[in-house]
Amino acid sequence: MSGTRRSELKAGLAGLPPSLRFLLATSFVMPLGSFMVLPFLAILLHERLGMAMGTVGVLLGTTSFLQFAGCLGGGLVAERIGLKPAMVTGLVVRTTGFGLFTLGLSAPGPAVAAVLLAATGDALYSPANKAFLVREVSEERRSVLLSLNNSALSSGMALGTLISGLLIVHMPLLVLSVVTVLFAALTLLHAVLLPRGGPVRPAGGGSRADWVRAFLTPPAFVAAISSYLYWFFQNYLGVLVTASHPAVVYSLALVVNSVVVIVGQPLAARWIGRVRYSTATLVAFSAFTLGLLAFGRAGVSFVLLGTVLVSVGEGVIFLKNELEALRAVPGRPTLAVGSQRMALGLGSFTSGIVGGRLYALAQSGGDTAQFWVYVAPQALLAAALVLPASRVVRARRAATAARSAPGGTSGDPEPRTAHTPSAPAGDDDATDTRLSAEAPHGSG
């Protein structure tokens, strides 16, 4: 089965237009460069520049907010000026930020400006990048393409951190110079190799209903809740594991997390794209609940089991949410991506605040493992809230399909005949075909 899937992935890559293959390659190279710097910002700012950790925390929190919530503004900019100009502008801003950091190694002012510029550039680039990807392929191929893009991003992050970890503390100027040159080259390649493409701003500037569908529908709520749960794992696993196990156990858990997402998500992409939203949320939140509970048990095997389960939940729900958000706002992919990123940012921010208090509560009780006992029921509660909401998606699609059918705007829907196409299996009912036709596509 997996061999067949691998061959399908290779065939799908070969059939992509050159512009998309280029963007998939840059989805690996860009985080490779970024993560040669970003994971080590706290060390550079605190140890080299002498900034207080409280100030460093505020700066990094602001940076995270800009990267996530700023994507909404970045998406609106892309609609106004076009996808390629938005990507090139974002890269110019990011390159400037990394270049300024070479001056900031001796002064806090340029360093702070550099960090904020790098985050702003990412917020400008990301919505346009994803919108370019999904506009160029049919809706049927979106799940595979987005999963490959996510895998490329995760691979670049992991390798960039590994490479730089050996160099940046001792030779930060060299690392920052290499990253600056790398981003300058990527900026030039984007400007030269990508077609400009057509306008993405909807006629009349869009409608208020687009904003409602982007922010006040299940994909946005589920994204925020999923991110809230997932960041308990990201933020607190290291602290809790290294308190009772060697640091290598935590490193191994991170490797397992990366492998499950990088390898598993593309292989499961078609299933994730076709499965009902309610099924995807049930699988993901069950995995989150069991994984978080496993972390509360003693032993390395439970740490690794919990990591696998949380990684499965991560791989399923984040991709499914992206696909559902794009369907919710047909024809406005930058708005869909921006709303998702904003929801993810809100979830991670809330997780950090709540997680700190729960950790302090567990620590005051003398057993930090209780932290996971406090966290896991929240995943169960989230599942109970999310499952009914996910069924709303299917009900709304069925109603839309009925209205779109001939004679379906009033009275009884037209009876099905031998020439009436049946709805495809899974969650992608007949309205998906309609949404696919409405969304702009390229040569893919």
Sine and cosine of phi, psi and omega as CSV:
sin_phi,cos_phi,sin_psi,cos_psi,sin_omega,cos_omega
0.00,0.00,-0.76,0.65,-0.03,-1.00
-0.92,0.39,-0.54,0.84,0.05,-1.00
-0.89,0.45,-0.67,0.74,0.06,-1.00
-0.87,0.49,-0.67,0.74,0.00,-1.00
-0.90,0.43,-0.64,0.77,0.03,-1.00
-0.89,0.45,-0.64,0.77,0.02,-1.00
-0.92,0.39,-0.58,0.81,0.05,-1.00
-0.90,0.43,-0.64,0.77,0.02,-1.00
-0.90,0.44,-0.68,0.73,0.01,-1.00
-0.90,0.44,-0.67,0.74,0.03,-1.00
-0.90,0.44,-0.63,0.77,0.02,-1.00
-0.90,0.43,-0.65,0.76,0.04,-1.00
-0.90,0.44,-0.67,0.75,-0.02,-1.00
-0.90,0.44,-0.49,0.87,-0.04,-1.00
-1.00,0.07,-0.04,1.00,-0.02,-1.00
-0.97,0.23,0.53,-0.85,0.10,-1.00
-0.91,0.41,0.40,-0.92,-0.05,-1.00
-0.82,0.57,-0.59,0.81,-0.03,-1.00
-0.89,0.46,-0.61,0.79,0.00,-1.00
-0.97,0.26,-0.60,0.80,0.07,-1.00
-0.89,0.45,-0.60,0.80,0.05,-1.00
-0.90,0.44,-0.71,0.71,-0.01,-1.00
-0.92,0.39,-0.57,0.82,0.08,-1.00
-0.90,0.43,-0.62,0.78,0.04,-1.00
-0.91,0.42,-0.68,0.73,0.01,-1.00
-0.94,0.35,-0.41,0.91,0.07,-1.00
-0.91,0.41,-0.34,0.94,0.13,-0.99
-1.00,0.00,-0.70,0.71,-0.12,-0.99
-0.94,0.34,-0.65,0.76,-0.06,-1.00
-0.90,0.44,-0.77,0.64,0.05,-1.00
-0.92,0.38,-0.46,0.89,0.09,-1.00
-0.86,0.52,-0.73,0.68,0.03,-1.00
-0.93,0.37,-0.72,0.69,-0.04,-1.00
-0.87,0.49,-0.67,0.74,-0.08,-1.00
-0.99,0.11,0.08,1.00,0.27,-0.96
-0.98,0.21,-0.21,0.98,-0.05,-1.00
-0.85,-0.53,-0.78,0.62,-0.22,-0.98
-0.84,0.55,-0.70,0.72,-0.03,-1.00
-0.91,0.42,-0.27,0.96,-0.09,-1.00
-0.96,-0.29,0.18,0.98,-0.03,-1.00
-0.87,0.49,-0.70,0.72,-0.03,-1.00
-0.86,0.51,-0.65,0.76,0.01,-1.00
-0.90,0.43,-0.74,0.67,-0.03,-1.00
-0.90,0.43,-0.70,0.71,-0.06,-1.00
-0.94,0.35,-0.62,0.79,-0.06,-1.00
-0.99,0.11,-0.79,0.62,-0.13,-0.99
-0.99,0.15,-0.61,0.79,-0.06,-1.00
-1.00,0.05,-0.65,0.76,-0.07,-1.00
-0.98,-0.17,-0.14,0.99,0.08,-1.00
0.96,0.27,0.35,0.94,0.04,-1.00
-0.95,0.30,0.62,-0.78,0.03,-1.00
-0.91,0.42,0.55,-0.84,-0.06,-1.00
-0.89,0.45,-0.52,0.86,0.07,-1.00
-0.88,0.48,-0.68,0.73,0.03,-1.00
-0.92,0.40,-0.66,0.76,0.04,-1.00
-0.87,0.49,-0.68,0.73,0.00,-1.00
-0.88,0.47,-0.68,0.74,0.03,-1.00
-0.89,0.46,-0.68,0.73,-0.01,-1.00
-0.90,0.44,-0.70,0.71,-0.01,-1.00
-0.93,0.36,-0.58,0.81,0.07,-1.00
-0.90,0.44,-0.66,0.75,0.04,-1.00
-0.90,0.43,-0.64,0.77,0.02,-1.00
-0.88,0.47,-0.71,0.70,0.01,-1.00
-0.89,0.46,-0.66,0.75,0.02,-1.00
-0.89,0.46,-0.68,0.73,0.02,-1.00
-0.88,0.47,-0.67,0.74,-0.04,-1.00
-0.91,0.42,-0.60,0.80,-0.04,-1.00
-1.00,0.00,-0.90,0.44,-0.07,-1.00
-0.91,0.41,-0.51,0.86,0.01,-1.00
-0.90,0.43,-0.31,0.95,0.00,-1.00
-0.91,0.42,-0.43,0.90,0.08,-1.00
-0.90,0.43,-0.74,0.67,0.07,-1.00
-0.89,0.45,-0.63,0.78,0.03,-1.00
-0.89,0.47,-0.61,0.79,0.04,-1.00
-0.91,0.41,-0.64,0.77,0.02,-1.00
-0.93,0.37,-0.60,0.80,0.08,-1.00
-0.89,0.46,-0.67,0.74,0.00,-1.00
-0.89,0.45,-0.62,0.78,0.05,-1.00
-0.89,0.46,-0.57,0.82,-0.07,-1.00
-0.98,0.17,-0.69,0.72,-0.12,-0.99
-0.97,-0.25,-0.20,0.98,-0.02,-1.00
0.96,-0.29,0.37,-0.93,-0.10,-0.99
-0.94,0.33,-0.76,0.65,-0.02,-1.00
-0.89,0.46,-0.75,0.66,0.05,-1.00
-0.85,0.53,-0.60,0.80,0.01,-1.00
-0.92,0.40,-0.67,0.74,0.02,-1.00
-0.90,0.44,-0.70,0.71,-0.01,-1.00
-0.91,0.42,-0.67,0.74,0.03,-1.00
-0.88,0.48,-0.70,0.71,0.03,-1.00
-0.86,0.50,-0.64,0.77,0.01,-1.00
-0.93,0.36,-0.61,0.79,0.06,-1.00
-0.88,0.48,-0.71,0.71,0.01,-1.00
-0.90,0.44,-0.67,0.74,-0.01,-1.00
-0.92,0.40,-0.67,0.74,0.02,-1.00
-0.88,0.48,-0.67,0.75,0.05,-1.00
-0.87,0.49,-0.66,0.75,0.01,-1.00
-0.88,0.47,-0.75,0.66,0.00,-1.00
-0.92,0.40,-0.59,0.81,0.05,-1.00
-0.90,0.43,-0.66,0.76,0.00,-1.00
-0.91,0.42,-0.46,0.89,0.00,-1.00
-0.91,0.42,-0.48,0.88,0.05,-1.00
-0.89,0.45,-0.50,0.87,0.10,-1.00
-0.99,0.15,-0.45,0.89,-0.06,-1.00
-0.98,0.21,-0.02,1.00,0.02,-1.00
-0.94,0.34,-0.24,0.97,-0.01,-1.00
-0.86,-0.51,-0.01,1.00,-0.02,-1.00
-0.51,-0.86,0.71,-0.70,-0.05,-1.00
-0.91,0.41,-0.58,0.81,-0.07,-1.00
-0.82,0.57,-0.85,0.53,0.04,-1.00
-0.87,0.50,-0.53,0.85,0.00,-1.00
-0.91,0.41,-0.69,0.72,0.02,-1.00
-0.89,0.46,-0.72,0.70,0.03,-1.00
-0.87,0.49,-0.63,0.77,-0.02,-1.00
-0.89,0.45,-0.69,0.72,-0.01,-1.00
-0.90,0.45,-0.69,0.73,-0.02,-1.00
-0.93,0.37,-0.61,0.79,0.04,-1.00
-0.91,0.42,-0.67,0.74,0.01,-1.00
-0.88,0.47,-0.64,0.76,0.02,-1.00
-0.93,0.36,-0.65,0.76,0.01,-1.00
-0.90,0.44,-0.66,0.75,0.03,-1.00
-0.88,0.48,-0.62,0.78,0.03,-1.00
-0.91,0.41,-0.64,0.77,0.01,-1.00
-0.91,0.42,-0.53,0.85,0.06,-1.00
-0.97,0.26,-0.60,0.80,-0.13,-0.99
-0.98,0.19,-0.71,0.71,-0.22,-0.98
-0.87,0.49,-0.75,0.67,-0.02,-1.00
-0.89,0.46,-0.65,0.76,0.00,-1.00
-0.91,0.41,-0.63,0.78,0.00,-1.00
-0.88,0.47,-0.75,0.66,-0.03,-1.00
-0.93,0.36,-0.62,0.79,0.02,-1.00
-0.89,0.45,-0.62,0.78,0.04,-1.00
-0.88,0.47,-0.67,0.74,-0.01,-1.00
-0.88,0.47,-0.77,0.64,-0.13,-0.99
-0.97,0.23,-0.40,0.92,0.03,-1.00
-0.94,0.34,-0.40,0.92,-0.13,-0.99
-1.00,-0.03,0.00,1.00,-0.03,-1.00
-0.73,-0.69,0.33,-0.94,0.07,-1.00
-0.94,0.34,0.34,-0.94,-0.02,-1.00
-0.87,0.49,-0.52,0.86,-0.01,-1.00
-0.89,0.46,-0.51,0.86,-0.07,-1.00
-1.00,-0.10,-0.05,1.00,-0.06,-1.00
-0.87,0.50,-0.69,0.72,-0.10,-1.00
-0.87,0.48,-0.69,0.73,0.00,-1.00
-0.92,0.40,-0.70,0.71,-0.04,-1.00
-0.90,0.43,-0.71,0.71,0.01,-1.00
-0.91,0.41,-0.58,0.81,0.02,-1.00
-0.93,0.38,-0.63,0.78,0.06,-1.00
-0.90,0.43,-0.64,0.77,0.04,-1.00
-0.89,0.45,-0.69,0.72,0.03,-1.00
-0.89,0.46,-0.63,0.77,0.02,-1.00
-0.91,0.41,-0.64,0.77,0.04,-1.00
-0.89,0.45,-0.68,0.73,0.03,-1.00
-0.87,0.49,-0.74,0.67,-0.04,-1.00
-0.90,0.43,-0.63,0.78,0.02,-1.00
-0.90,0.43,-0.68,0.73,0.02,-1.00
-0.89,0.45,-0.66,0.75,0.03,-1.00
-0.86,0.51,-0.75,0.66,-0.06,-1.00
-0.89,0.45,-0.71,0.70,-0.05,-1.00
-0.95,0.33,-0.62,0.78,0.02,-1.00
-0.88,0.48,-0.68,0.73,0.02,-1.00
-0.90,0.44,-0.65,0.76,-0.02,-1.00
-0.91,0.42,-0.73,0.69,-0.03,-1.00
-0.89,0.45,-0.76,0.65,-0.09,-1.00
-0.95,0.32,-0.47,0.88,0.00,-1.00
-0.85,0.53,-0.42,0.91,0.00,-1.00
-1.00,0.08,-0.23,0.97,-0.19,-0.98
-0.82,-0.57,-0.62,0.79,-0.30,-0.95
-0.92,0.39,-0.53,0.85,-0.01,-1.00
-0.92,0.38,-0.61,0.80,-0.06,-1.00
-1.00,-0.06,-0.51,0.86,-0.04,-1.00
-0.72,-0.69,0.88,0.48,-0.07,-1.00
-0.89,0.45,-0.58,0.81,-0.01,-1.00
-0.89,0.45,-0.65,0.76,0.03,-1.00
-0.89,0.46,-0.73,0.68,-0.02,-1.00
-0.88,0.47,-0.73,0.69,-0.02,-1.00
-0.91,0.42,-0.58,0.81,0.03,-1.00
-0.92,0.40,-0.68,0.73,0.03,-1.00
-0.89,0.47,-0.69,0.72,-0.01,-1.00
-0.91,0.42,-0.65,0.76,0.02,-1.00
-0.89,0.46,-0.72,0.70,0.03,-1.00
-0.89,0.45,-0.64,0.77,0.00,-1.00
-0.87,0.49,-0.71,0.70,-0.01,-1.00
-0.95,0.33,-0.54,0.84,0.08,-1.00
-0.90,0.44,-0.65,0.76,0.03,-1.00
-0.92,0.40,-0.65,0.76,0.03,-1.00
-0.90,0.44,-0.61,0.79,0.05,-1.00
-0.87,0.49,-0.73,0.68,0.00,-1.00
-0.89,0.45,-0.67,0.74,0.00,-1.00
-0.91,0.42,-0.63,0.77,0.06,-1.00
-0.88,0.47,-0.69,0.73,-0.03,-1.00
-0.91,0.42,-0.55,0.83,-0.10,-1.00
-1.00,0.00,-0.66,0.75,-0.20,-0.98
-1.00,-0.02,-0.46,0.89,-0.08,-1.00
-1.00,0.09,0.69,-0.73,0.14,-0.99
-0.93,0.36,0.50,-0.87,-0.04,-1.00
-0.91,0.41,-0.65,0.76,0.01,-1.00
0.98,0.19,0.21,-0.98,-0.03,-1.00
-0.99,0.13,0.06,-1.00,0.02,-1.00
-0.93,0.38,0.51,-0.86,0.02,-1.00
-0.90,-0.43,-0.12,0.99,0.03,-1.00
-0.96,0.28,0.82,-0.57,-0.03,-1.00
-0.91,0.41,0.46,-0.89,0.02,-1.00
-0.85,0.52,0.74,-0.67,-0.02,-1.00
0.97,0.25,0.14,0.99,0.03,-1.00
0.99,0.17,0.16,0.99,-0.01,-1.00
1.00,0.05,-0.02,-1.00,-0.05,-1.00
-0.80,-0.60,0.27,-0.96,0.05,-1.00
-0.90,0.44,-0.50,0.87,0.01,-1.00
-0.89,0.46,-0.54,0.84,0.05,-1.00
-0.86,0.50,-0.67,0.74,-0.02,-1.00
-0.93,0.38,-0.61,0.79,0.05,-1.00
-0.89,0.46,-0.72,0.69,-0.01,-1.00
-0.92,0.39,-0.48,0.88,-0.02,-1.00
-0.98,0.22,-0.58,0.82,-0.15,-0.99
-0.91,-0.41,-0.42,0.91,-0.10,-0.99
-0.90,-0.43,0.64,0.77,0.05,-1.00
-0.74,-0.67,0.28,-0.96,-0.07,-1.00
-0.77,0.64,-0.66,0.75,-0.02,-1.00
-0.83,0.56,-0.60,0.80,0.02,-1.00
-0.94,0.33,-0.71,0.71,0.00,-1.00
-0.90,0.44,-0.70,0.71,-0.03,-1.00
-0.91,0.42,-0.61,0.79,0.04,-1.00
-0.88,0.47,-0.70,0.71,-0.01,-1.00
-0.90,0.43,-0.69,0.72,-0.02,-1.00
-0.93,0.38,-0.67,0.75,0.02,-1.00
-0.88,0.48,-0.70,0.71,0.02,-1.00
-0.90,0.44,-0.65,0.76,0.03,-1.00
-0.83,0.55,-0.73,0.69,-0.02,-1.00
-0.95,0.32,-0.68,0.73,-0.07,-1.00
-0.89,0.46,-0.60,0.80,-0.08,-1.00
-0.97,0.25,-0.22,0.98,0.23,-0.97
-0.88,0.48,-0.68,0.74,0.03,-1.00
-0.89,0.45,-0.76,0.65,-0.08,-1.00
-0.92,0.38,-0.67,0.74,-0.13,-0.99
-0.99,0.16,-0.52,0.85,-0.22,-0.98
-0.88,-0.48,-0.18,0.98,-0.01,-1.00
-0.88,0.47,-0.70,0.72,-0.04,-1.00
-0.86,0.51,-0.71,0.70,-0.02,-1.00
-0.88,0.47,-0.69,0.72,-0.09,-1.00
-0.98,0.21,-0.58,0.81,-0.01,-1.00
-0.95,0.32,-0.72,0.70,-0.06,-1.00
-0.94,0.34,-0.22,0.98,0.07,-1.00
-0.95,0.30,-0.39,0.92,-0.06,-1.00
-0.77,-0.64,-0.05,1.00,-0.01,-1.00
-0.69,-0.72,0.34,-0.94,0.11,-0.99
-0.87,0.49,0.45,-0.89,-0.03,-1.00
-0.86,0.50,-0.44,0.90,-0.02,-1.00
-0.89,0.45,-0.46,0.89,0.03,-1.00
-0.91,0.42,-0.68,0.74,0.04,-1.00
-0.91,0.42,-0.67,0.74,0.04,-1.00
-0.87,0.50,-0.66,0.75,0.01,-1.00
-0.90,0.44,-0.64,0.77,0.03,-1.00
-0.88,0.48,-0.66,0.75,0.02,-1.00
-0.91,0.42,-0.62,0.78,0.04,-1.00
-0.90,0.43,-0.69,0.73,0.02,-1.00
-0.87,0.49,-0.69,0.72,0.03,-1.00
-0.85,0.52,-0.72,0.69,-0.01,-1.00
-0.90,0.44,-0.70,0.72,-0.05,-1.00
-0.90,0.43,-0.70,0.72,-0.02,-1.00
-0.87,0.50,-0.69,0.72,-0.04,-1.00
-0.96,0.26,-0.72,0.69,-0.08,-1.00
-0.90,0.43,-0.68,0.74,-0.05,-1.00
-1.00,0.00,-0.70,0.72,-0.14,-0.99
-0.95,0.30,-0.64,0.77,-0.09,-1.00
-0.89,0.45,-0.72,0.69,0.05,-1.00
-0.88,0.47,-0.59,0.81,-0.01,-1.00
-0.93,0.37,-0.50,0.86,-0.01,-1.00
-0.99,-0.14,0.10,1.00,-0.17,-0.99
-0.87,0.50,-0.69,0.72,-0.03,-1.00
-0.90,0.43,-0.65,0.76,0.05,-1.00
-0.89,0.45,-0.70,0.71,0.00,-1.00
-0.88,0.48,-0.63,0.78,0.00,-1.00
-0.92,0.38,-0.55,0.84,-0.11,-0.99
-0.99,-0.10,-0.40,0.92,-0.11,-0.99
-0.93,0.36,0.45,-0.89,0.05,-1.00
-0.88,0.47,0.55,-0.84,0.01,-1.00
-0.87,0.50,-0.65,0.76,0.01,-1.00
-0.89,0.45,-0.60,0.80,0.03,-1.00
-0.92,0.39,-0.68,0.73,0.01,-1.00
-0.88,0.47,-0.68,0.74,0.01,-1.00
-0.93,0.38,-0.60,0.80,0.04,-1.00
-0.90,0.44,-0.72,0.70,0.02,-1.00
-0.88,0.47,-0.74,0.67,-0.10,-1.00
-0.91,0.41,-0.74,0.67,-0.07,-1.00
-0.96,0.27,-0.46,0.89,0.15,-0.99
-0.91,0.42,-0.68,0.74,0.02,-1.00
-0.90,0.44,-0.68,0.74,0.05,-1.00
-0.86,0.51,-0.73,0.68,-0.05,-1.00
-0.88,0.48,-0.78,0.63,-0.03,-1.00
-0.92,0.40,-0.62,0.79,0.01,-1.00
-0.90,0.43,-0.72,0.70,0.00,-1.00
-0.91,0.42,-0.60,0.80,0.06,-1.00
-0.91,0.42,-0.61,0.79,-0.01,-1.00
-0.88,0.47,-0.58,0.82,-0.01,-1.00
-0.89,0.45,-0.40,0.92,0.00,-1.00
-0.98,0.20,-0.16,0.99,0.02,-1.00
-1.00,-0.04,0.45,-0.89,-0.01,-1.00
-0.98,0.19,0.59,-0.81,0.10,-0.99
0.89,-0.46,0.56,-0.83,0.00,-1.00
-0.89,0.45,-0.60,0.80,-0.05,-1.00
-0.88,0.48,-0.59,0.81,0.02,-1.00
-0.95,0.31,-0.54,0.84,0.08,-1.00
-0.88,0.47,-0.71,0.70,-0.03,-1.00
-0.95,0.32,-0.62,0.78,0.05,-1.00
-0.89,0.45,-0.71,0.71,0.03,-1.00
-0.87,0.49,-0.64,0.77,0.02,-1.00
-0.89,0.45,-0.69,0.72,0.01,-1.00
-0.88,0.47,-0.70,0.71,-0.05,-1.00
-0.91,0.41,-0.71,0.71,0.03,-1.00
-0.90,0.44,-0.61,0.80,0.01,-1.00
-0.91,0.41,-0.61,0.79,0.07,-1.00
-0.89,0.46,-0.73,0.69,0.04,-1.00
-0.86,0.51,-0.69,0.73,0.03,-1.00
-0.86,0.50,-0.75,0.66,-0.06,-1.00
-0.90,0.45,-0.59,0.81,-0.04,-1.00
-0.98,0.21,-0.80,0.60,-0.22,-0.98
-0.97,0.24,-0.59,0.81,-0.04,-1.00
-0.93,0.36,-0.62,0.78,0.06,-1.00
-0.94,0.35,-0.69,0.72,0.00,-1.00
-0.87,0.48,-0.64,0.77,0.02,-1.00
-0.90,0.44,-0.66,0.75,0.05,-1.00
-0.85,0.52,-0.72,0.70,-0.02,-1.00
-0.90,0.43,-0.68,0.73,-0.01,-1.00
-0.92,0.39,-0.59,0.80,0.03,-1.00
-0.91,0.42,-0.65,0.76,0.03,-1.00
-0.91,0.42,-0.59,0.81,0.03,-1.00
-0.95,0.30,-0.51,0.86,-0.05,-1.00
-0.93,0.37,-0.50,0.87,-0.02,-1.00
-0.82,-0.57,0.94,0.34,-0.06,-1.00
-0.88,0.48,0.68,-0.73,0.03,-1.00
1.00,0.07,-0.09,1.00,0.02,-1.00
-0.75,-0.66,0.91,0.41,-0.07,-1.00
-0.90,0.44,-0.53,0.85,0.00,-1.00
-0.92,0.38,-0.59,0.81,0.07,-1.00
-0.92,0.39,-0.65,0.76,0.02,-1.00
-0.89,0.46,-0.72,0.69,0.00,-1.00
-0.91,0.41,-0.68,0.73,0.01,-1.00
-0.88,0.48,-0.66,0.75,0.01,-1.00
-0.92,0.39,-0.61,0.79,0.04,-1.00
-0.91,0.42,-0.71,0.70,-0.01,-1.00
-0.90,0.44,-0.62,0.78,0.02,-1.00
-0.91,0.42,-0.67,0.75,0.03,-1.00
-0.90,0.43,-0.65,0.76,0.04,-1.00
-0.90,0.44,-0.65,0.76,0.03,-1.00
-0.90,0.44,-0.66,0.75,0.03,-1.00
-0.89,0.46,-0.67,0.74,0.02,-1.00
-0.90,0.44,-0.70,0.71,-0.02,-1.00
-0.93,0.38,-0.62,0.79,0.02,-1.00
-0.89,0.46,-0.73,0.69,0.00,-1.00
-0.90,0.43,-0.62,0.78,0.01,-1.00
-0.88,0.48,-0.64,0.76,0.01,-1.00
-0.89,0.46,-0.68,0.73,-0.02,-1.00
-0.93,0.37,-0.78,0.63,-0.03,-1.00
-0.91,0.41,-0.66,0.75,-0.02,-1.00
-0.87,0.49,-0.64,0.77,0.02,-1.00
-0.87,0.49,-0.65,0.76,-0.01,-1.00
-0.94,0.33,-0.64,0.77,0.02,-1.00
-0.92,0.39,-0.60,0.80,0.03,-1.00
-0.91,0.42,-0.67,0.74,0.03,-1.00
-0.89,0.45,-0.60,0.80,0.04,-1.00
-0.90,0.43,-0.71,0.70,0.02,-1.00
-0.90,0.43,-0.63,0.78,-0.02,-1.00
-0.92,0.39,-0.62,0.78,0.01,-1.00
-0.92,0.40,-0.41,0.91,0.05,-1.00
-1.00,0.09,-0.04,1.00,0.06,-1.00
1.00,0.09,0.07,1.00,-0.01,-1.00
-0.62,-0.78,0.99,-0.12,-0.06,-1.00
-0.92,0.40,-0.35,0.94,0.04,-1.00
-0.89,0.45,-0.37,0.93,0.05,-1.00
-0.89,0.46,-0.34,0.94,0.04,-1.00
-0.79,0.62,-0.69,0.72,-0.05,-1.00
-0.95,0.31,-0.47,0.89,0.06,-1.00
-0.93,0.37,-0.55,0.84,0.06,-1.00
-0.96,0.28,-0.55,0.84,-0.13,-0.99
-0.99,0.13,-0.69,0.72,-0.13,-0.99
-0.84,0.54,-0.69,0.72,0.02,-1.00
-0.87,0.50,-0.43,0.90,0.05,-1.00
-0.91,0.42,-0.57,0.82,0.06,-1.00
-0.92,0.40,-0.62,0.78,0.03,-1.00
-0.91,0.41,-0.68,0.73,0.04,-1.00
-0.89,0.45,-0.66,0.75,0.02,-1.00
-0.87,0.49,-0.65,0.76,0.02,-1.00
-0.88,0.47,-0.66,0.75,0.01,-1.00
-0.90,0.43,-0.52,0.86,0.03,-1.00
-0.99,0.14,-0.59,0.81,-0.13,-0.99
-0.98,0.21,-0.60,0.80,-0.07,-1.00
-0.85,0.52,-0.74,0.67,0.07,-1.00
-0.88,0.47,-0.60,0.80,0.01,-1.00
-0.91,0.42,-0.60,0.80,-0.01,-1.00
-0.92,0.39,-0.49,0.87,0.05,-1.00
-0.95,0.33,-0.40,0.92,0.08,-1.00
-0.87,0.49,-0.60,0.80,0.00,-1.00
-0.86,0.51,-0.74,0.67,-0.02,-1.00
-0.92,0.40,-0.65,0.76,0.01,-1.00
-0.90,0.45,-0.66,0.75,0.00,-1.00
-0.91,0.42,-0.63,0.78,0.01,-1.00
-0.91,0.42,-0.66,0.75,0.00,-1.00
-0.89,0.46,-0.66,0.75,0.02,-1.00
-0.91,0.41,-0.65,0.76,0.01,-1.00
-0.91,0.42,-0.65,0.76,0.02,-1.00
-0.89,0.46,-0.63,0.78,0.01,-1.00
-0.91,0.42,-0.65,0.76,0.03,-1.00
-0.93,0.36,-0.52,0.85,-0.05,-1.00
-0.98,0.17,-0.33,0.94,-0.04,-1.00
-0.94,0.35,0.48,-0.88,0.03,-1.00
-0.83,0.56,0.79,-0.61,-0.01,-1.00
0.97,0.26,0.15,0.99,-0.08,-1.00
-1.00,-0.01,-0.07,1.00,-0.03,-1.00
-0.97,0.26,-0.38,0.92,0.05,-1.00
-0.45,-0.89,0.44,-0.90,0.00,-1.00
0.95,0.31,-0.31,-0.95,-0.03,-1.00
-0.99,0.16,0.56,-0.83,0.05,-1.00
-0.90,0.43,0.46,-0.89,-0.02,-1.00
-0.91,0.41,0.70,-0.71,-0.02,-1.00
-0.89,0.45,0.53,-0.85,0.02,-1.00
-0.95,0.31,0.68,-0.73,0.05,-1.00
-0.89,-0.45,0.03,-1.00,0.00,-1.00
-0.90,0.43,-0.36,0.93,-0.05,-1.00
-0.99,-0.13,-0.03,1.00,0.01,-1.00
-1.00,0.08,0.85,-0.53,-0.02,-1.00
-0.92,0.40,0.64,-0.77,0.03,-1.00
-1.00,0.09,0.37,-0.93,0.01,-1.00
-0.95,0.32,0.63,-0.78,0.05,-1.00
-0.92,0.38,0.32,-0.95,-0.06,-1.00
-0.94,0.35,0.26,-0.96,0.08,-1.00
0.99,0.17,-0.37,-0.93,-0.08,-1.00
-0.98,0.22,-0.30,0.95,-0.10,-1.00
-1.00,0.08,0.97,0.22,-0.04,-1.00
-0.98,0.21,-0.14,-0.99,-0.21,-0.98
-0.85,0.52,-0.42,0.91,-0.03,-1.00
-0.93,0.36,-0.35,0.94,0.04,-1.00
-0.86,0.50,-0.62,0.78,0.01,-1.00
-0.88,0.47,-0.64,0.77,0.02,-1.00
-0.91,0.42,-0.69,0.72,0.00,-1.00
-0.90,0.44,-0.62,0.78,0.01,-1.00
-0.89,0.46,-0.62,0.79,0.00,-1.00
-0.94,0.35,-0.54,0.84,-0.02,-1.00
-0.96,0.29,-0.58,0.82,-0.07,-1.00
-0.96,0.30,0.63,-0.77,0.02,-1.00
-0.95,0.31,0.70,-0.72,0.01,-1.00
-0.80,-0.61,0.36,-0.93,0.03,-1.00
-0.97,-0.24,-0.62,-0.78,-0.12,-0.99
-0.99,0.13,-0.14,0.99,-0.07,-1.00
-0.92,0.40,0.00,0.00,0.00,0.00
